[in-house]
Amino acid sequence: MLLYKYRGMDQFERDLESLERNCFWASQFSKLNDPCETTITLDRFIKQSKYLLPFFGKKSNYESVKEELEKVLEFTEKIGIYSLSKTYKDELLWAHYASSHKGFCIEYDYNLLLETYNSDKRYSFPVIYKRSPPSIGFEDLLNFNNSNSIIQKMAGYKSLNWKNEKEIRIVLEEFGVHTYNYRAVKSIYFGLKMDSKHKTEIMRRLKGRGLNYYQINLIKDTYSFERNMVIDEFYIEPNYFKEISIPELINNPCKVRITSMNYDKFKKKGNIKIELDKPVDELELNWLANKIHEELFIEAKLISMIYYLKEDIHKDFAWATSHFQDGKINIKILGIE
């Protein structure tokens, strides 16, 4: 499934840098633009309490249920929300979130985006639009650790007034910066009124990634939008993380192939294995290791990087390693015996 994120021009450099570094910002509830976020009612909980309290026997048991409710409320203060839409051509979304059609829209592969967080506790669901807020009961609290129903009630309901957004949310345990698999970004849509220089800047900064670019246009004599393909101005550039132009090798790039990559968000640890088509020296390897940290694992505290040479068909021996820890990179060129 493809989903979309609208971006304005007020934070153009920040958003473009996030795309370069393959990360997004998951917002706190308090920073979202709907003042009614996390609105729930406890009517059902209160009503159930009157009938169920006698069956608890001990007051402490009832208090434990109340503690669970407090945990939920505390949890919502820490979690991060990344909101996406099912559509790229809603005129109000372009107006509200993309600087009155002067901004752009990012197209994500939803499944690839979610796969990034397989080691993380995350939730994802479409927003439900209703006339009144959802109500929480005992059954929600008792299943808090084993179900996303209460998280969805806290984070997945909005007023009917927002239904045009067709929103799907990714809810993560912490607000802030979150990295993702760079392959999750598929296309960029340019707003109807976007300046040509900003279009060129986006294509230049994202060159070599094989992205599709589209221009949003108004269909004649209608209120509807359509997309038209735009030629990538930098389509002849080397493929992103497949052919690296290390500064010292600018005229003789080293071809790079990522053979495996994973990230444990809880431990903030990244692991990556890379195939090089030729040996490089320590300075060049340091440049590549920094690029891996800054663009693939920006939030990692620890990164293990293993390099093989293409000629080592069976990948039996690591030709070199680099490890990022405590803000420093340690490099070892082992060679092949």
N, C-alpha and C positions, 0 to 999 in steps of 0.2 A: 504494500500500500504506500502511496505517495502522500506526504503531508507538507504543509507550507508554513513558513514563518515570515511575516512582513517586517521590514526594517526601514526606519526613517533616516533623515539626513542629519539630525541633531547630534547623533553619535556615529557618524559614518566611519571615521577612522577606527574607533573602538570595535565596531561590528565587523569591519573588513579584517582587522587584525585577528579577531576571534576566528574568522573563517580560515585565515592563514595558519593559525595554530590549532585548528580542529577542536574548538571548544565552544561552549555556550555558557551563559549565566542563568542559573536557576534562581528565580526570585523568591524572596520571602512573601508570605501572604500580605503582610502589611504594606508592601511596595506595589502590589497589583492595583490596577485602576478601578476595580469594582469595590466600593466600600462595603458591600454586603458579603464579601468572601468569608467562608467558614461559618456563615449563619446557620444555626441549627436550632431546633426546639427540643426541650426536655420534657414536653408534655407526657409522652408515652412513658418515659423513665419515672416521672413523678407518680403517674397513675399506677404503674406496675409496682412501685415501691409500697404503696398503701396496701395492696393485696398480697404482695410477696413477703413483706417484712416479718409477719408472724411465723413464716416457715423457715426463716434463717436461724431461729433459736438463739444464736449469740449475736450481739450487736456488732462484734468484730467482723463477722462474715459480711454483714451489710456494708460496714466501713470499707472492706476490701473492694467491693464493687465501686464505691465512690472513689477510691484511690485509682482504680482503672480509668475512670472518667477523667480524673485529674491528669493522668499520664497522657491520655489522648490530647487534651488541651495543651499540655506542654509540648507534645510531639509536633503539633501544628505550628508552633513558634520556631521550630528548627528546620522544618522541611523546606525543600526548594521545589519550585513549580516551573516547568517549561511548557508553555502553551503553543500549540500548533493548530492549524486549520485544515479542513478537508478541501478547501478551495483556494485557487490563486486568482480568481477573477471577481471578487466581491468588491463593489465600488466603495462601500463604507469602510471595509478593512483597509483598502488602499488610502482612503482619506484619513482615517483615524491613526493608523499605525505606520504609514509610509509617507509621512510629510505631504499630505494632499497630492498623492500620485508622483511625487518627486523622488521617492525612495526605490527600494527593490524588494524582492521576495525570494527566499531560499526554498528550494525543493529538496526534501529529505526522503530517503528510503527508510520508512518507519521501522521495518524489521531489522535493518542493519543498525539503526540508531539504538534500538532496544538491546541488541546483542552485546553492545559495548558494556552493559551493566549486568551481565549474567552473574558476576561475582558480588554484586551489590544488591541491597534490599531496595527495590523500586516497585512502583505501581504505575499502571497506565490504564486509562479508560476515557471514553467519550463523555463530555459534559452533558448532563441532563438538564433541560430547561423546564421549569415549572412555575406555577403561580405563587407557590408558597414554599418555604424552606423544608428540608427533610427533618424527621424526628428520630432521635436516638432512643433505643430501649435497652433492656438488660441483655438481650441476646447479642446485640452489637458489641457491648463491652466485654462479655464473656468470651467472645471469639476474636478479640482485638489482635492477639498475636498470631492467629492462624487464618485470618481472613482479611481481605481488603475492603470489606463492605463498609466498615466505619470510616476508613480513609476516603472512600468514594463519597460517602455522605458529607464528610467535612470539606473535601476538595473538589467534588465532581458535580455540584449542583449550582445553578445560577438562575436568575430571573428570566422569564420568557423574553424580556427586552433584549437579551443578548443572543437570541437563537440564530441570528444571521451569521454569527462567527463560526458555527459548525466546528466547535473546538474539541480537540483531543489533548489530554494532558499527560505529561510524564511527571510523576511525583518521586523525588529522591530524598534520601534521609537527611541531607544537609543542603542548605541554600549555598550559592556561590558558584565557582567555576567548575565545570565538568567537561572532561575531554571525551571524544568519541572517535570511532573508526572513520578516517577521512573519506572512505568510499561511500559513506552514508549521504554525502551531498551530491546530488545528481544534476541540478540545473539552477540557473539564476534568471529571474524575471525582472526586466527593467520597467519601472513605472512609466505611465503615459507621458509624464512631464519631466522625466529624469534627464539631466544635463548630459550631453555626449561625453564630456571630459570625465565624468564619474563612471560612465559605462566602460570607457577605455581603462580607467584605473582599476576597476574590478577585474577585468579580463587580464590585465597585466600582472596583478598581484596573485591571481589564481591560475596563471598559465601552466600548461602541461598537465592539468588534472583531468582532461577529457570531459569537461562539463559542457552541457548544452546551455545556450543563451537564447532568451526569448524577449521580444518587445511586446508589451501590452498595448493594444490599439482598440479604439472604439469602433464598433461595427456601425457602418453608415446607417443613419436614420433609425437607430435603436438606442436603448439604454444599456446595451450589453457589450462585454469586452471579448476580445479574441487574442490569441498569442500568435506571433509570427517569428520564425527562426531568425536569429542573428548570427552572422559569421563571426567566429572567434578570431579576433585580430592577431592572436598569438598562437594560432593552431600549429605552427611548425616548431614550436618550442619542445624541448625534451620532455618526456613523460615524468610526471611528479613521482619522486622516489623510485624511479626506474632507470633514469639516466641523470646522475648528479654532476653538475658542473662545479666541482670544487674549485675555488678561486685560482689556486695554483695550476689547475688542469683545465682552465677555461676553454682551451682549444683542443683538448683531448679528454673529454669527460669520461668518468668512470661509470660503467653501467652497474646499477644496483637493483637487486631483487629481494623484496621482503618475503622470506619463506614461512615465517610464523611470527605472530605478535599477539600478546595478551596483556591485560592490565587488571590487577587486583586493587579495586578502589579502596577497600577496607584497609589494606596494608599500604596503599599508595605505592605499589611496586609494579614496574613494567618489565616485561621480558620480550626481547626481539632477536630474531635470527636473520642475518642478511648475507646474501651472496654477492660477491664483488667479482667483476670480470678481470681484474688485474690488481696487483699489490699497490698499496699507497703507503706513504711514510707516516710517521707519528703525528706531525702537524696536520696533515690532511685527514687522518682518522679522528683527530680531536675536533676538527671542524664538522665532520660528519656526525660525530657523537653529540655535539651541541645542537645540531640541526634536529636530530632525533628527539632530544629532550625538549626543545623549544616548540616543535611542531607536532609531535606525536604523543608526548607524555608530559605536558607542561605542568601538571599538578603533582607529578610523581616525586617522592622523596628518595626512591631507590630505583635504578634502572640497570638491568643486566643486558649487555649487548654482545652478541657473539657473531663473528664474521667468518665466512668461509670463502675460499676462492672457487670460481666456477670450474676450474680444472679438477678440483677434488670432487669427482662425480658422486661418490657415496657419502660425502659430508661426514667422513669419519673423524677428521681432526679440525679443530678450530684454528684458523690461521691467525686470528687476533681476537682480543676481547677489550671491551671498555665498560667500566662500571661507574655509574653516577651515584654519589652518596655525599650527604652533607654539603651540597653545593659544589662539589668538585668531581672531576672526571679523571679516573685512573686508567691508563691505557697500557696494554701489553701486546706486543707483536711476537707471536710464538713461532711463526714460520711453519713449514711442513717438512717433516723428517722423511 
